[in-house]
Amino acid sequence: MGGDPDPAARIQRLRTRLGLSQEQLARQLGVSFATVNRWESGRTQMSARASRALVEFEARAAAEGPPTAGLPVARSSFIGRAAEVTELSQIIATSRLVSLVGPGGAGKTRLAIEAIRHGSPAAEVAFIPLEPVRQSASLVPAVASCLRVRDQPGLSMQECLAAALAAAPRLLLLDGAEHLRDAVAELAGQLLAAADGLRIVVTSRVVLGAPGEVCWTVPPLECPSAAAGAADIAASDAVRLFIARAHERMPGFASADVAPHAIAELCRRLDGLPLAIELIAGWVGTLSVPEILTQQAVLLDAEPLPGDQPRGRRLVDVVRTSYDLLSPGQQRLLPALSVFAGPFTAGDVLAVSGAPGTPAHLIRGLVDSSWLVVIPGEEHNRFAMLETLRSFAAARLDETGEAPRLRHAHAGHFARFAVDSEEGMAGPDAARWTTRLEAARADLDVALAWADENADTDLGLAMSAALWRWWLVSGRLAAGRARLATFLARAGQRRDEVAGRALCSAAVLAAENGDYAAAIRQGQQALAVFEPLGQRERMAHAATVVGSAHRYLGDRAAARRSFQAAMDLRASVGDRRGVSVALNNMALLEVDDGDTGRARELFEQALVIKRQLGEQRSLAIGLANLADLLIRTGAWEPARRALAEAAELAEGIGNPQLIGTLRCSQGNLAVRERDWAKAAGHFQAATAAHRDAGHPHDTVEAMIGLGRAWHQMGRTADALRQLHAAEALAAEIANPQRLAEVRAALAEAGEAVALPDGLTARQAEVLRLLASGLSNKEIAGQLYLSPATVERHLATVYRKLGVAGRVEATRYAVAHGLATTSSPRVL
């Protein structure tokens, strides 16, 4: 005690100077009210540890200066939340009743204190801890005691309290009101009505529901994303808090000692909850951060050691206190909600839980009690639980014995949702379905994993067969192929409709993922399943996939046979949408063969049908394909109009492959206008989009465009690096057409590459431009040559190739990768 002969007097002076009650000082020192009372009365002496804690507290109080009246002095530094403090202080300044609501451990109390200090420096503030108040009848006396309000003859304690607050404006901070919600709401209303200058701030895990209450939900601390760099990780509030508390635990600890992504992952797993982060940081020095990461759940539930901060608390105890406050109905529903891996709707809850009637009132209660977070949506609001809370609820579910039934119900519900999505993703509501599927991504994965673990082949096949469109547009091709492979292996020699659909879906993803041999094999297996069943539409789909894979491999004759078979099947069943797909694919073959007139005719026929059907994505892709052809033939203005319309349609769809397709087309248009910087920007965006979507053949096409643009800009080294990367990717997917295109681009950039039939790099470039639809005059303008020189080059090219003219030369250029072709799209 620093040599003070009277420790009791020293404690009393300290409380008086800081304006703290015995209860408030007890909270600061991590001891009970009774202990402080015994110290001041001289009945017991302070231990050596308690004496050190008091000295540390006095030092912090002196360093921070005089606090706002009545607020407790912080025992540790306040980290982050600058924006929240500013926003909340403004709300407190303009509102009479503000409730800070959030789950246990969210940092409500500390944030409220900092916001009051930040925005109300001159206010007379009273901090009133409600945790020691166990009965509603004790609320008014406890508040009066903290405010030092005395009894007056003929008046109730509540009337005395109201009179005192009316005489002297105050800001009351009622901390921890959840267990006294109704009593606090009633008292707040009465006091605010009696005292005009009074303001009340409440921290609670539960919304009070009082008239005029402004509810402010305390968010978790900002956590860095999995893709964040080291600088962003170090700047995030959650990581800063972990580093600060770890340093307090072990003064030699520094962020440079640990891989930043390990700390970021730990903070994400803890949901950014300050209490969880502070508790887990206490293990630094005993365990390494990777060890803490693997044992996080066990460590959070471990009994606290003497001197741990915060003292005497386990996260599970804090969460259990919140659970005990729930109504019986809410306690029954909450464990069932733990089966959801991601955000869920009220309809999902009803379908999975099997609860009678509507659970909406129970869900609202869980929202008001800070167990659920609301995620607003245009179509449906969704609800989510922090992972720490979900883990607690999952443990309760295991105790009930209902886990197997509910997890089965969960898998069945999302299997039905997946099957319904296949048709939805093919129609005009594709964008809405994409949003819904993306929101349900985690639960779809859980349902598929459940089917795998429980050997439910029927459910797994039906789900994975239906999700191919979503896996395609979301870029999850590898994940989708892996799921399909698992359930097809389980199906063995099954040859029913579901197995055929799964084979066809696997073929689509294989083709788009660059595995053309697998696409042909699985597509043909699907055809063999559908033919005896007489399912013509599904046969047409399988034939289309087989034709696309043949075209990627350069076998245009086989591709034409498959596409024609698909066209005939579509027409026989009156499938107009399917006919538009077949027309599109036949047009692409005409482009490959150099018959641009016939290709344009087929593209425009397909677009007429697509406009009538009103399918945004399909129409946008059809316009992009037409624009590519128009660019080849020098029809610049029609090409711009087609691309502008396609871009407008694509807005909001969120399809990375479509975005990449359009940016490639825009890049090609910029190339024809010789705006190399603009072209490079488009091709760079297209490369990123196609790579994100998981489409390697499209990625190679965009990379070639970028390499050529950089070469024209004088960035030869960058161009060669890009083109060599494209060459490696084309070789990896065994796409001979793309490989030839890359090597032609390398020759243009000055790389020594063997060109077919003895062509020189200049002759190959002239041939490429001719195949793109340019006239001799336009070729001369592109290459800064005279038209006569271009004619001489072409004469030499025709002779070397043994062709009679432009049409045959164009076909040769396409076949040998000297002209870029449009990629077929599964519409």
Secondary structure, DSSP 4 states (H G I P E B T S, - for coil): -TT-S-HHHHHHHHHHHHT--HHHHHHHHTS-HHHHHHHHHTSSPPPHHHHHHHHHHHHHHHHH-SPSTTPPPPSS---S-HHHHHHHHHHHHH-SEEEEE--TTS-HHHHHHHHHHHH-TTS-EEEEE-TT--SGGGHHHHHHHHTTPPP-TTS-HHHHHHHHHHHS--EEEEE--GGGHHHHHHHHHHHHHH-TT-EEEEEESS----TT-EEEEPPPPP---TT--HHHHHHSHHHHHHHHHHHHHSTT--GGGS-HHHHHHHHHHTTT-HHHHHHHHTTBTTB-HHHHHHTHHHHHTSPPPTT-SSTT--HHHHHHHHHHTS-HHHHHHHHHHTT-SS-B-HHHHHHHH--SS--HHHHHHHHHTTSSEEE--SS--EEE--HHHHHHHHHHHHHHT-HHHHHHHHHHHHHHHHHHHHHHHHSTTHHHHHHHHHHTHHHHHHHHHHHHHTT-HHHHHHHHHHTHHHHHHTT-HHHHHHHHHHHHHHHTT--SHHHHHHHHHHHHHHHHTT-HHHHHHHHHHHHHHHHHHT-HHHHHHHHHHHHHHHHHTT-HHHHHHHHHHHHHHHHHTT-HHHHHHHHHHHHHHHHHHT-HHHHHHHHHHHHHHHHHHT-HHHHHHHHHHHHHHHHHTT-HHHHHHHHHHHHHHHTTT--HHHHHHHHHHHHHHHHHTT-HHHHHHHHHHHHHHHHHHT-HHHHHHHHHHHHHHHHHTT-HHHHHHHHHHHHHHHHHTT-HHHHHHHHHHHHHTT---PPGGG--HHHHHHHHHHHTT--HHHHHHHHT--HHHHHHHHHHHHHHHT--SHHHHHHHHHHTTSS--PPP---
